[in-house]
């Protein structure tokens, strides 16, 4: 079973993101501090989503809103749960269609040549 630990404080994650933006690499920071390079990279990507730079996934506020909706759905009486399930499936459908459209617009063969490095 993998070891788990409490989440890093928000201030610490923000500082790691700031250091990456100042030119330090996630690998370098990983050697100096405890989090893995992948964790630091994930924090950078999420910060970019929250600032509107990236649109590939939900922002922190959107994730919290979705978490609230799901919690409400689980706490709702049985007759109302069906409505929440329909809403969630609608979100999943839109997400799947968006992903398919993205894949059609950017075929995998162009990923290697992409300036973003997909």
N, C-alpha and C positions, 0 to 999 in steps of 0.2 A: 504494500500500500504506500502511495507517495506521501511524503511529508507535506503537511499543509501549515501555513502560517497566516496570521492576520494580514489583511491588506495593508500595503504601505500607506502612510499618511498622505493626504492630498498635497500638502506642501512639499513633501519629498518628491512625489511624482512630477509636480510642476517644475521643481528645480532640475530634475533629470531632463525634462523636455527642453527647458531653457538652455541647459548645457549642450544638448544635441544641436539646437539652433545656433549656438555660438561656435560650432565646429567640432565638438568632441564626438567621437563615434560611440554607438551603443556598446560595442565590444570593449572599448577602452573604459567606459564607465562601469561596465559589468565587472571588470577586473578590479576596479578601485572600490566599488560599492557592492552590495549584496545582490541586487536583482539581476536576472539574466538579461542578455542583450535583446532577446526577443520580447521580454516584458517591457523594456525601455522603448523599443520600437513600437510596440502596441500603444504605449502611452502617447508617443509622438503622433501616431496616426489618429488616435481618438481626439487629441487636442486640435488637430487639423480639421476633423469633422465638426467639432464644437465651434470652430471659428469660421466654418463655411468654406474652407479650402477644399475639402474632400466631400464627395456626395455618395460614397460607395456603401455606407452603412448608417445606422441611426446615430444621432447625436446623444450626448448624455441625458439631456432633457427629454428627448423622445423615448429613450430606453426607460427612463423613470416613469413617464406617462404610460407606456405599454405595461410596465410592471404593476402600476396602479390599476389599470383596466383588468389585467389578468387576476389580480387579487380580488377585485370586486366581483369578477365572474365566478371565482371559486367560492366566495361568500354569499352569492346570490341564491335565492330559492330555486329549486329545480326547474320550475316553469320559465325562469328568466335566463337560465344558463344557456339554453338553446340559442337565444338571441346573441349572446356574447360569443358563442362558438361560431355562429355565422359571420360575425364581424371579424373575428380572428382569421377565419378561412379566407375572407375577402382580402385581408392584409397580405396573407401568404400568397394568394393568387396574383395580386398586383406586384408583389416582390418577384415572383417567378417570371412574370411577363417582362418586367424591367430587366431582369438578368438575361433572359433570352434575347431581348432587343439589343442589349449591350454586346452580347456574344456575336450577334449577327453584324453589328456595326464594326466590331473589332475582332475579326477572326483570329484564332490562336496563332496562325502563321505570322501575323504582324506583331505579336507580343514581343518577340526577341528584338525586333527593330524599333520598338516603341521608345521614345525618349524618356518615358517614365520608368521603363524597365520591367513591365509586367511580365 
